[in-house]
Amino acid sequence: MSRRYRLVPDEVRATSVARCRELMAVGFTQTAACRVVAANLGVHYNTVGNWVRDNTDPDAHAAAGPRLAAELAEARAQLHAALGLNRELMALVHDHGRAPQAQP
């Protein structure tokens, strides 16, 4: 497939970078985010990736950082609770198998 490249206005680049960062903040990899944005623009995803990499906005990740840290902490807490429940259930299953069976 051949692509026809054209000059992309700075506003479109900035919006594309912002959209990629939004997607990355909700779990997309950079490559996946760039693929989604690039498909809408008709450019190669590496082009969008270059824009993201070249964007030097120091505040670009500031808003996502604390939110992602909180989400990670919540996910870890849920995992810890699930592992504890799993241990308890396995102990019950194990103990149930050891319990003497009542004779009829």
RAKAZI-V71645 format. One record per backbone hydrogen bond with DSSP energy under -0.5 kcal/mol. CO is the residue of the C=O (numbers start at 1). NH is the residue of the N-H. Records with the same first field share a line. If there is no record, write none. Layout:
# RAKAZI-V71645
CO = NH  NH
This chain:
# RAKAZI-V71645
3 = 5
7 = 9
9 = 13
10 = 14
11 = 15
12 = 16
13 = 17
14 = 18
15 = 19
16 = 20
17 = 21
18 = 22
19 = 23
20 = 24
21 = 25
22 = 26
23 = 26  28
24 = 27
29 = 33
30 = 34
31 = 35
32 = 36
33 = 37
34 = 38
35 = 39
36 = 40
37 = 41
38 = 42  43
44 = 47  48
45 = 49
46 = 50
47 = 51
48 = 52
49 = 53
50 = 54
51 = 55
56 = 58
57 = 60
59 = 63
61 = 65
62 = 66
63 = 67
64 = 68
65 = 69
66 = 70
67 = 71
68 = 72
69 = 73
70 = 74
71 = 75
72 = 76
73 = 77
74 = 78
75 = 79
76 = 80
77 = 81
78 = 82
79 = 83
80 = 84
81 = 85
82 = 86
83 = 87
84 = 88
85 = 89
86 = 90
87 = 91
88 = 92
89 = 93
90 = 94
91 = 95
92 = 96
93 = 97
94 = 98
95 = 99
